[in-house]
Amino acid sequence: MNRVLRHIAGIAAVLVIALAGAAPAEKTPMRTVVDLTGRIVNVPHDPRRVVALAPSVTEIVFALGREDRLAGVTRFSNYPPAAQQLSKIGSYIHLDVERIVALRPDLCIAVKDGNPIAAVEQLEALGLPVFAVNPLDLETVMQSVEAIGGLIDAAAVARDVVADMRQRIVRVEAKVAQTPLRPGVFLQIGISPIVSVGSSTFIHTLIEMAGGTNLAAGPTPYPRFSREQVIALAPEVIVISSMARDAVFEQVKAEWMQWPVIPAVRRNAVFIAPPDLFDRPSPRLVDALEVLAGLIHPNLFEARP
């Protein structure tokens, strides 16, 4: 009974905050738009207090020079460093709805793949507009940049950001086209168990664009492997970029280096790459492409990380 009463009290508290905090947003001139998941959403013409519901959205807003409008971000929003100073609203998969409402946003920007739909629906029920993007690869990241730019009065900057991304992509593709070699790549994003990326992920697309062959390609988005299975795949390049933030990357690399039967070990092609580059569909995904291309084809690119 006490638990039920506490739950009811918590809902009541959120509603009180919503009535106090969302009221100013209702007076703001609104417009109707279609977000990148096909939903029809009413959003402010010129939102001034934006909550980013994923680290990738935070990075996009900063890339557009509109960080002054960020009222709150998710817990692991650590790039650029200034994002760490902003109010936190939980992780992107465990959003603190009460905290979001208390920040009195006039717009929340969500990601389809990650934010729980129940939390999004709760925010909308409390009168907070939620615009969702759906970045699945470099192309849809660029669509997200332009869409968010259109929301927060940064359309011109968004076009410049996307133009720069496209130029860098073309540069990588032009260099990769100089060789027919497509080395086998095993990109490790999970440590224990060993996890890689299947064909439906944006990292798979990066591997292919960077001139490699994804040895974990297949219908399973994030397949698991035993060490013996990885050895049998005979990868020519191993890239370690774990989502586990407390992983000891050098130790993982050292464990692979004990297996000279693996071509990547013999070629000294076992690398550690910054995880945030590879697990966030933000403008820095082009950085990830450039890094990956340099690791796979070092003869075509001058620098390695």
C-alpha positions as CSV (number, residue, x, y, z in Angstrom):
1,M,0.0,0.0,0.0
2,N,2.8,2.4,0.9
3,R,4.5,1.7,-2.4
4,V,1.3,2.4,-4.3
5,L,0.8,5.7,-2.4
6,R,4.4,6.7,-3.2
7,H,3.9,5.9,-6.9
8,I,0.7,8.0,-7.0
9,A,2.5,10.9,-5.2
10,G,5.3,10.7,-7.7
11,I,2.9,11.0,-10.6
12,A,1.2,13.9,-8.9
13,A,4.5,15.6,-8.4
14,V,5.4,15.3,-12.1
15,L,2.0,16.7,-13.1
16,V,2.4,19.7,-10.8
17,I,5.8,20.4,-12.2
18,A,4.5,20.0,-15.7
19,L,1.7,22.4,-15.1
20,A,4.1,24.9,-13.7
21,G,6.9,24.4,-16.2
22,A,5.2,23.6,-19.4
23,A,2.8,26.5,-19.3
24,P,5.2,29.1,-20.9
25,A,5.8,26.7,-23.8
26,E,2.1,26.6,-24.6
27,K,2.2,30.4,-25.3
28,T,5.1,30.0,-27.7
29,P,4.0,30.1,-31.4
30,M,3.9,26.5,-32.7
31,R,4.3,24.8,-36.0
32,T,3.5,21.4,-37.3
33,V,6.3,19.2,-38.6
34,V,7.0,15.6,-39.5
35,D,9.9,14.1,-37.6
36,L,12.3,11.5,-39.0
37,T,10.2,8.6,-37.8
38,G,7.1,9.9,-39.7
39,R,5.4,11.3,-36.7
40,I,3.4,14.5,-36.9
41,V,4.6,16.8,-34.1
42,N,3.8,20.3,-33.0
43,V,7.0,22.1,-32.1
44,P,7.9,25.7,-31.1
45,H,8.9,28.0,-34.0
46,D,12.0,29.0,-32.1
47,P,12.7,26.7,-29.1
48,R,15.0,28.1,-26.5
49,R,15.2,25.3,-23.9
50,V,16.0,22.1,-25.6
51,V,16.6,18.7,-23.9
52,A,18.7,16.2,-25.9
53,L,17.6,12.7,-25.1
54,A,20.8,11.0,-26.4
55,P,24.6,11.8,-26.6
56,S,24.4,11.9,-30.4
57,V,21.8,14.6,-30.3
58,T,23.9,16.6,-27.8
59,E,26.8,16.4,-30.2
60,I,24.7,17.5,-33.2
61,V,23.4,20.6,-31.3
62,F,26.9,21.5,-30.3
63,A,28.1,21.0,-34.0
64,L,25.4,23.5,-35.0
65,G,26.6,26.1,-32.5
66,R,23.3,26.1,-30.5
67,E,24.6,24.7,-27.3
68,D,23.3,27.8,-25.5
69,R,19.8,26.3,-26.0
70,L,20.6,23.0,-24.3
71,A,18.7,22.8,-20.9
72,G,19.6,19.2,-20.3
73,V,21.5,16.2,-21.7
74,T,21.8,12.5,-21.0
75,R,24.4,11.1,-18.6
76,F,27.1,10.0,-21.0
77,S,27.1,13.2,-23.1
78,N,30.8,13.9,-22.7
79,Y,31.6,15.5,-26.1
80,P,32.5,18.2,-26.5
81,P,33.8,18.6,-22.9
82,A,31.4,21.5,-22.2
83,A,28.5,19.0,-22.5
84,Q,29.6,17.5,-19.2
85,Q,28.7,20.7,-17.4
86,L,25.0,20.6,-18.4
87,S,22.1,19.3,-16.3
88,K,21.7,15.5,-16.6
89,I,18.4,13.8,-17.2
90,G,19.4,10.1,-16.8
91,S,20.7,7.8,-19.5
92,Y,19.2,7.7,-22.9
93,I,17.6,4.3,-22.2
94,H,16.5,5.3,-18.6
95,L,15.2,8.8,-18.9
96,D,14.3,10.7,-15.7
97,V,11.0,12.2,-16.8
98,E,10.5,14.1,-13.6
99,R,13.9,15.7,-14.0
100,I,13.2,16.6,-17.7
101,V,9.9,18.3,-16.8
102,A,11.6,20.2,-14.0
103,L,14.0,21.7,-16.6
104,R,11.0,23.3,-18.3
105,P,12.0,22.5,-21.9
106,D,10.0,23.7,-24.8
107,L,11.4,20.9,-27.0
108,C,12.9,17.4,-26.5
109,I,14.8,15.7,-29.2
110,A,14.8,11.9,-29.1
111,V,16.3,9.1,-31.1
112,K,14.2,6.2,-32.3
113,D,16.8,3.5,-31.6
114,G,17.5,3.9,-27.9
115,N,14.9,6.1,-26.2
116,P,12.1,4.1,-24.7
117,I,8.8,4.8,-26.4
118,A,7.0,4.8,-23.0
119,A,9.1,7.7,-21.8
120,V,8.5,9.6,-25.0
121,E,4.8,9.1,-24.7
122,Q,4.9,10.2,-21.1
123,L,6.6,13.4,-22.0
124,E,4.1,14.1,-24.7
125,A,1.2,13.4,-22.4
126,L,2.7,16.1,-20.1
127,G,2.6,18.6,-22.9
128,L,6.3,18.5,-24.0
129,P,6.9,18.3,-27.7
130,V,9.2,15.4,-28.7
131,F,10.9,15.4,-32.1
132,A,12.5,12.1,-33.0
133,V,15.4,11.5,-35.4
134,N,16.5,8.1,-36.7
135,P,20.2,8.1,-37.5
136,L,21.2,4.6,-38.8
137,D,24.1,5.4,-41.0
138,L,26.1,8.4,-42.3
139,E,23.3,9.4,-44.7
140,T,20.6,9.4,-42.0
141,V,23.0,11.2,-39.6
142,M,23.3,14.0,-42.1
143,Q,19.5,14.0,-42.4
144,S,19.3,14.3,-38.6
145,V,21.7,17.2,-38.6
146,E,19.6,19.1,-41.2
147,A,16.4,18.3,-39.4
148,I,17.7,19.5,-36.1
149,G,19.2,22.6,-37.7
150,G,15.7,23.4,-39.1
151,L,14.3,23.1,-35.6
152,I,16.7,25.3,-33.7
153,D,17.4,28.2,-36.2
154,A,20.6,26.7,-37.5
155,A,19.6,25.6,-41.0
156,A,22.5,27.4,-42.7
157,V,25.1,26.0,-40.3
158,A,23.5,22.5,-40.7
159,R,24.0,22.7,-44.5
160,D,27.7,23.6,-44.0
161,V,28.2,20.8,-41.5
162,V,26.6,18.3,-44.0
163,A,28.6,19.7,-46.9
164,D,31.8,19.2,-45.0
165,M,30.8,15.6,-44.0
166,R,30.0,14.8,-47.7
167,Q,33.4,16.2,-48.9
168,R,35.3,14.1,-46.3
169,I,33.3,10.9,-47.3
170,V,34.1,11.5,-50.9
171,R,37.8,11.9,-50.1
172,V,37.9,8.6,-48.2
173,E,35.9,6.7,-50.9
174,A,38.2,8.1,-53.6
175,K,41.3,6.8,-51.8
176,V,39.8,3.4,-51.0
177,A,38.9,3.1,-54.7
178,Q,42.6,3.1,-55.6
179,T,43.0,-0.5,-54.3
180,P,41.0,-3.7,-55.0
181,L,42.0,-5.1,-51.6
182,R,39.3,-5.5,-49.0
183,P,40.9,-6.9,-45.8
184,G,38.8,-8.9,-43.4
185,V,37.9,-6.8,-40.4
186,F,36.7,-7.9,-36.9
187,L,35.5,-4.9,-35.0
188,Q,35.0,-5.8,-31.3
189,I,32.4,-3.7,-29.4
190,G,31.9,-6.2,-26.5
191,I,34.6,-7.6,-24.3
192,S,33.0,-10.4,-22.3
193,P,31.4,-11.9,-24.2
194,I,33.1,-10.9,-27.4
195,V,30.5,-9.0,-29.5
196,S,30.9,-7.6,-33.0
197,V,28.5,-5.9,-35.5
198,G,26.2,-7.4,-38.1
199,S,25.0,-6.1,-41.5
200,S,22.2,-3.9,-40.2
201,T,24.5,-1.6,-38.1
202,F,26.0,1.7,-39.1
203,I,29.5,0.3,-38.1
204,H,29.1,-2.4,-40.8
205,T,28.5,0.4,-43.3
206,L,31.6,2.2,-42.1
207,I,33.7,-0.9,-42.5
208,E,32.6,-1.3,-46.1
209,M,33.0,2.4,-46.9
210,A,36.5,2.3,-45.4
211,G,37.5,-0.5,-47.7
212,G,37.2,-3.5,-45.5
213,T,35.1,-6.7,-45.3
214,N,33.1,-7.1,-42.1
215,L,33.7,-10.7,-41.0
216,A,30.8,-10.5,-38.6
217,A,28.3,-9.6,-41.4
218,G,24.9,-11.3,-41.1
219,P,21.4,-10.9,-39.9
220,T,22.2,-10.7,-36.2
221,P,22.9,-7.0,-35.4
222,Y,25.3,-7.7,-32.5
223,P,26.5,-11.3,-32.8
224,R,28.5,-13.0,-30.1
225,F,31.7,-15.0,-30.7
226,S,34.0,-17.3,-28.9
227,R,37.7,-16.6,-29.1
228,E,38.0,-19.8,-31.2
229,Q,35.4,-18.5,-33.7
230,V,37.3,-15.2,-34.1
231,I,40.5,-17.1,-34.7
232,A,38.8,-19.2,-37.3
233,L,37.6,-16.1,-39.1
234,A,41.3,-15.1,-39.6
235,P,40.8,-11.3,-39.5
236,E,43.5,-9.2,-41.1
237,V,42.5,-6.2,-39.0
238,I,41.1,-6.3,-35.5
239,V,39.7,-3.0,-34.1
240,I,38.7,-2.9,-30.4
241,S,36.1,-0.2,-29.6
242,S,34.1,-1.5,-26.7
243,M,30.9,0.1,-25.5
244,A,32.0,-1.0,-22.0
245,R,33.4,2.2,-20.7
246,D,35.3,0.5,-17.9
247,A,37.1,-1.9,-20.2
248,V,40.8,-2.3,-20.0
249,F,41.5,-1.9,-23.7
250,E,45.2,-2.5,-23.6
251,Q,44.6,-5.8,-21.7
252,V,42.1,-6.9,-24.4
253,K,44.6,-6.1,-27.1
254,A,47.4,-8.0,-25.3
255,E,45.1,-11.0,-25.1
256,W,44.7,-11.0,-28.9
257,M,48.4,-10.5,-29.4
258,Q,49.0,-13.9,-27.8
259,W,47.6,-15.6,-30.9
260,P,50.1,-15.2,-33.8
261,V,48.0,-17.6,-35.9
262,I,45.7,-14.6,-36.5
263,P,46.8,-12.6,-39.6
264,A,46.0,-9.3,-37.8
265,V,48.4,-10.2,-35.0
266,R,51.2,-11.2,-37.5
267,R,50.6,-7.9,-39.4
268,N,50.6,-5.9,-36.1
269,A,47.1,-4.7,-37.1
270,V,45.3,-5.0,-33.8
271,F,44.1,-1.5,-32.9
272,I,42.2,0.3,-30.1
273,A,39.9,3.0,-31.4
274,P,37.9,5.7,-29.4
275,P,34.6,4.0,-28.6
276,D,32.5,7.2,-28.7
277,L,33.4,7.6,-32.4
278,F,31.9,4.3,-33.3
279,D,28.8,4.0,-31.0
280,R,27.3,7.5,-31.7
281,P,25.6,8.4,-34.9
282,S,26.7,12.1,-34.8
283,P,28.8,14.2,-37.2
284,R,31.9,12.6,-35.7
285,L,30.9,9.4,-37.5
286,V,32.9,10.8,-40.4
287,D,35.9,10.9,-38.0
288,A,35.3,7.2,-37.3
289,L,35.2,6.5,-41.1
290,E,38.6,8.3,-41.5
291,V,40.1,6.5,-38.6
292,L,38.9,3.1,-39.8
293,A,40.1,3.7,-43.3
294,G,43.5,4.6,-42.0
295,L,43.6,1.3,-40.0
296,I,42.5,-0.9,-42.8
297,H,44.5,0.8,-45.6
298,P,47.5,2.5,-43.9
299,N,49.3,2.7,-47.2
300,L,46.6,5.0,-48.5
301,F,46.3,7.2,-45.5
302,E,49.1,9.1,-43.8
303,A,48.2,8.9,-40.1
304,R,47.0,6.3,-37.7
305,P,45.5,7.2,-34.3
